[in-house]
Each structure stands twice: as C-alpha cells, then as structure tokens.
C-alpha cells in the first residue's frame, strides 16, 4: 500500500514545469531497476560496491585529493576513484574543510536536501 499524496504532489509540480510532460517512472523498484545496473557496471570494470557502510571522514592527501574514506566502523577504504551516495545534508557535513573554498564545492551551499529522495 502506498499513500498517493506524495505522487500527487510530485505530479502537480512536474505538470507545472516546462518539460513536465517528459516525466517518467521506473518500470520496477529502484534498487533493481536503477541501483543494481549501476553496481553491476562498476563491478564489471573491477570496482567494488560496499553497501550499508557509513562514512565518518574523507581524508585528503597534501594535494587535496582523496587519500581514503574512514568508515564509522573504523575500516579504511582506498581506491583510484570514489562514488558514494548520501543525502545532501550529510554530504555537506562530510565535505573536508580544504574543499569548502573550491568553487565547484561552494555551489553545494545552495543545494537543499529532499527527504523523500
């Protein structure tokens, strides 16, 4: 069962947008139809997908690149490239101080989290 209030609010919002008629829904549940193909692709290229892990801190090298992630369980994650999914508000808290003045990351100040997503 699902409350339609959320869907109706979203539809109302999208229908008022210029390109609202181009809205679409997934043909299945998001974990299977959206997340799994992304995870499969990462793994097919030799990457590793780690689920149910919370990042405590992003440690940087002297050149301000990512050294590693420190998880709340104490584990350290290192890699050549990193992707992590988190709400905007949490990302703002995790952002290293050295990055906050970089124009690319400064734009995040205007982002507002959406609890539904």
C-alpha positions, 0 to 999 in steps of 0.5 A: 500500500502506498499513500498517493499524496506524495505522487500527487504532489510530485505530479502537480509540480512536474505538470507545472514545469516546462518539460513536465510532460517528459516525466517518467517512472521506473518500470520496477523498484529502484534498487533493481531497476536503477541501483543494481545496473549501476553496481553491476557496471562498476563491478564489471570494470573491477570496482567494488560496491560496499553497501550499508557502510557509513562514512565518518571522514574523507581524508585528503592527501597534501594535494587535496585529493582523496587519500581514503574514506574512514568508515564509522566502523573504523575500516579504511577504504582506498581506491583510484576513484570514489562514488558514494551516495548520501543525502545532501545534508550529510554530504555537506557535513562530510565535505573536508574543510580544504574543499569548502573554498573550491568553487565547484564545492561552494555551489553545494551551499545552495543545494537543499536536501529532499527527504523523500529522495 
